[in-house]
């Protein structure tokens, strides 16, 4: 199963992914805790902020206009098992896809 997720920020995303078992916290002794894939999780991609409009610059490298970002902080997850996410999205033009994996479809079969 492939999930495209949108959160308000990275901290909220990490907390939800841990709560759902997508990520687990592993104690690596001296280096402290680190995030690891949960059981049955094949991939987690931190998309982050999605740029809708790139910034512009003049010939000297001075920024003329700021970048425009979509609301939220995005993650893609590939899992062997079904997970219920309240914040799953179904973009018409996704910024990321898993190679060799069918496009994600909503409940009505639309891409």
GIVENKA-V934434 format. One record per pair of residues at least 4 apart in sequence whose ideal C-beta (glycine too) atoms are under 6 Angstrom apart, sorted by the first residue. I is the first residue (numbers start at 1). J is the second residue. D is the distance in whole Angstrom. If there is no record, write none. Layout:
i & j & d
I & J & D
I & J & D
This chain:
i & j & d
1 & 79 & 5
1 & 82 & 6
2 & 78 & 5
2 & 101 & 6
2 & 104 & 5
3 & 77 & 4
3 & 85 & 6
3 & 88 & 6
4 & 76 & 6
4 & 89 & 5
5 & 75 & 5
5 & 85 & 6
5 & 87 & 5
5 & 88 & 6
6 & 72 & 4
6 & 74 & 5
6 & 87 & 6
6 & 89 & 5
7 & 12 & 5
7 & 13 & 4
7 & 72 & 6
7 & 73 & 5
8 & 12 & 5
9 & 73 & 5
10 & 73 & 5
13 & 73 & 6
13 & 75 & 6
17 & 22 & 4
17 & 23 & 5
18 & 23 & 5
20 & 83 & 6
21 & 38 & 4
22 & 38 & 5
22 & 41 & 6
22 & 77 & 6
23 & 35 & 5
24 & 36 & 5
24 & 38 & 5
25 & 33 & 5
26 & 34 & 6
26 & 36 & 5
27 & 33 & 6
28 & 34 & 5
37 & 41 & 4
40 & 79 & 6
40 & 80 & 4
40 & 81 & 5
41 & 79 & 5
42 & 78 & 4
43 & 78 & 4
44 & 77 & 5
45 & 76 & 4
45 & 96 & 6
46 & 75 & 6
47 & 74 & 4
47 & 96 & 6
49 & 69 & 5
50 & 70 & 4
50 & 74 & 6
50 & 95 & 6
51 & 67 & 5
52 & 68 & 5
52 & 70 & 5
53 & 68 & 4
54 & 67 & 6
55 & 63 & 6
55 & 65 & 6
55 & 66 & 6
55 & 67 & 4
56 & 64 & 5
56 & 65 & 5
57 & 61 & 6
57 & 63 & 6
58 & 62 & 5
58 & 64 & 6
76 & 96 & 5
78 & 98 & 6
79 & 83 & 6
90 & 106 & 4
103 & 111 & 5
105 & 109 & 5
105 & 111 & 6
106 & 110 & 5
